[in-house]
């Protein structure tokens, strides 16, 4: 790794405004905050040609702006004289980050390739792009007609490649939600914690490998036989499109799933949204 000889420190300036509010003798408490921060000289490692004698370089990538808000709501919906209480808390945050400027005035910077791919490196890549969220996943995609149907070759039945890489979306969660609940009565307690994250995407390198080895469910979906690519069309000479119902792919086995369909990285990029039940506890004190 070669550090840029002109490497400078990374600085972040942040501003935040917020408030705390309590209601009903503090049975309802709310904390709100809004912030904005600007990072200059962000330091990242980028890939370089190994012909230089180095595989990567450490540089000041550019300027990044983050804005967001968060709130934390703590409530006690039930509080009885016999000692039974129920507490329920919610916290939520939304984060927007945007690239304002990049290294030496360029518009886009390739940060890394997923999964250590070599000849298939463009299956999924991470970029910092001026004016877009940071970072974003881009991948090789199918060429589609205006209705979103995949255009296939009229002779081979295989999909055609779209020009350039398709921007799928950012890899960092935009939304985070946390939920906690607690019930207490005469020393007995029940506690649960759940979490939700959304607004981002993930590339599955393992899925690509499973297509290559033929152990993914998709590769067996047509019984290893030739098939018509679903929801596909054939482009006519006059620029119109005809639904494809007869032209099958040339090979239902390795030739289709590895040599052709596996190179479309969009097959392996999905929403990264998830719910997670982090903890359930029954206690006695």
Residue pairs with C-beta under 8 A, 6 or more apart in sequence:
1 45
1 54
1 55
1 56
1 57
1 58
2 48
2 52
2 54
2 56
2 57
2 58
3 57
3 58
4 57
4 58
4 59
4 60
6 60
7 43
7 58
7 59
7 60
8 41
8 60
9 41
10 39
10 40
10 41
10 42
10 43
10 60
11 39
11 40
11 41
12 37
12 38
12 39
12 40
13 37
13 38
14 35
14 36
14 37
14 38
15 35
15 36
15 37
16 33
16 34
16 35
16 36
17 33
17 34
17 35
18 31
18 32
18 33
18 34
19 31
19 32
19 33
20 29
20 30
20 31
20 32
21 29
21 30
21 31
21 32
22 28
22 29
22 30
23 29
23 30
27 75
27 76
27 77
27 79
28 73
28 74
28 75
28 76
29 73
29 74
29 75
30 71
30 72
30 73
30 74
31 71
31 72
31 73
32 69
32 70
32 71
33 69
33 70
33 71
34 67
34 68
34 69
35 66
35 67
35 68
35 69
36 65
36 66
36 67
37 65
37 66
37 67
38 63
38 64
38 65
38 66
38 100
39 63
39 64
39 65
39 66
40 63
41 60
41 63
42 60
42 61
42 62
42 63
42 64
43 58
43 59
43 60
43 61
44 58
44 59
44 61
44 109
44 111
44 128
45 56
45 57
45 58
45 59
46 56
46 57
46 59
46 61
46 109
46 110
46 111
46 112
47 55
47 56
47 110
47 112
47 113
48 54
48 55
48 56
48 57
59 103
60 103
61 102
61 103
61 109
61 128
62 99
62 100
62 101
62 102
62 103
62 109
62 128
62 130
63 99
63 100
63 101
64 97
64 98
64 99
64 100
64 134
65 97
65 98
65 100
66 95
66 96
66 97
67 95
67 96
67 97
68 93
68 94
68 95
68 96
69 93
69 94
70 91
70 92
70 93
70 94
71 90
71 91
71 92
71 93
72 89
72 90
72 91
73 89
73 90
73 91
74 87
74 89
75 87
75 88
75 89
76 85
76 86
76 87
76 88
77 86
77 88
78 84
78 85
78 86
79 85
79 86
82 185
83 184
83 185
83 186
84 183
84 184
84 185
85 182
85 183
85 184
85 185
86 181
86 182
86 183
86 184
87 180
87 181
87 182
87 184
88 179
88 180
88 181
88 182
89 178
89 179
89 180
89 181
90 177
90 178
90 179
91 177
91 178
92 175
92 176
92 177
92 178
93 175
93 176
94 174
94 175
95 172
95 173
95 174
95 176
96 133
96 174
97 133
97 134
97 172
98 131
98 132
98 133
98 134
99 128
99 129
99 130
99 131
99 132
99 133
99 134
100 130
101 130
102 108
102 109
102 128
102 130
103 109
107 129
107 130
108 127
108 128
108 129
108 130
109 127
109 128
109 129
110 125
110 126
110 127
111 125
111 126
111 127
111 128
111 135
112 125
112 126
113 121
113 124
113 125
113 126
114 123
114 124
114 125
114 126
114 203
114 205
115 123
115 124
115 203
115 205
115 208
117 123
117 124
117 205
117 208
120 208
120 262
120 263
122 139
122 140
122 165
122 265
123 139
123 140
123 203
123 208
123 262
123 263
123 264
123 265
123 268
124 137
124 138
124 139
124 203
124 205
124 265
124 268
124 269
125 137
125 138
125 139
125 165
126 135
126 136
126 137
126 138
126 171
127 135
127 136
127 137
127 138
128 134
128 135
128 136
129 136
129 167
132 167
132 170
133 169
133 170
133 172
133 174
134 170
134 172
135 170
135 171
135 172
136 167
136 168
136 169
136 170
136 171
137 167
137 168
137 169
137 170
137 171
137 201
137 202
137 203
137 269
138 165
138 166
138 167
138 168
139 165
139 166
139 168
139 203
139 264
139 265
139 266
139 268
139 269
140 161
140 162
140 165
140 166
140 263
140 264
140 265
140 266
141 161
141 162
141 165
141 166
141 264
141 265
141 266
142 150
142 151
142 159
142 160
142 161
142 162
142 264
142 266
143 150
143 151
143 159
143 160
143 161
143 162
143 163
144 150
144 151
144 162
145 151
145 233
145 235
145 241
147 241
149 231
149 232
149 233
149 241
149 243
150 159
150 229
150 231
150 232
150 233
151 159
151 160
151 232
151 233
151 234
151 235
151 241
152 158
152 159
152 160
152 229
152 232
152 233
152 234
152 244
152 247
153 159
153 160
154 234
154 235
154 247
155 247
156 249
156 250
157 226
157 228
157 229
157 244
157 247
157 248
157 249
157 250
158 229
158 249
158 250
158 256
158 260
158 261
159 229
159 232
159 260
159 261
159 264
161 264
166 266
168 201
168 266
168 269
169 200
169 201
170 199
170 200
170 201
171 200
171 201
171 202
171 272
172 200
173 197
173 198
173 199
173 200
173 272
174 198
174 199
174 200
175 196
175 197
175 198
175 199
176 195
176 196
176 197
177 195
177 196
177 197
178 193
178 194
178 195
178 196
179 193
179 194
179 195
179 196
180 191
180 192
180 193
180 194
181 190
181 191
181 192
182 189
182 190
182 191
182 192
183 189
183 190
183 191
187 284
187 285
188 282
188 283
188 284
189 281
189 282
189 283
189 284
189 285
190 281
190 282
190 283
191 279
191 280
191 281
191 283
192 277
192 279
192 280
192 281
193 277
193 278
193 279
194 275
194 276
194 277
194 278
195 275
195 276
195 278
196 273
196 274
196 275
196 276
197 272
197 273
197 274
198 271
198 272
198 273
198 274
199 273
200 271
200 272
200 273
201 269
201 270
201 271
201 272
202 269
202 270
202 271
202 272
203 265
203 268
203 269
204 268
204 269
204 270
205 268
207 216
207 267
207 268
208 262
208 265
208 267
208 268
210 216
210 219
211 218
211 219
211 257
211 258
211 261
211 262
211 267
212 257
212 258
212 262
214 220
214 253
214 254
214 257
216 257
218 257
219 257
222 252
223 252
224 252
224 253
225 252
226 248
226 249
226 250
226 251
226 252
226 256
227 248
227 249
227 252
228 244
228 245
228 246
228 247
228 248
228 249
229 244
229 249
232 243
232 244
233 241
233 242
233 243
233 244
234 241
234 242
234 244
234 247
235 241
236 242
249 256
249 260
250 256
251 259
261 267
